[in-house]
């Protein structure tokens, strides 16, 4: 994870895959709650795992529970 880049771009959720809050929110709003599936739907896969907690916030906001 590139902490400096994430601090400079608040909407950036995953620096490894260049995923933004809007993209994650859109997938979770469709009902997806599984972390790896969220990434798969965005045509990528988790790398370092540092964004798990941030992705979980989106899932919780959409009334789902994340599963790894």
Secondary structure, 3 states (H helix, E strand, C coil): CCHHHHHHCCCEEECCCCEEHHHHHHHHHCCCCEHHHHHHHCCCCCCCCCCHHHHHHHHHHCCCCCEC
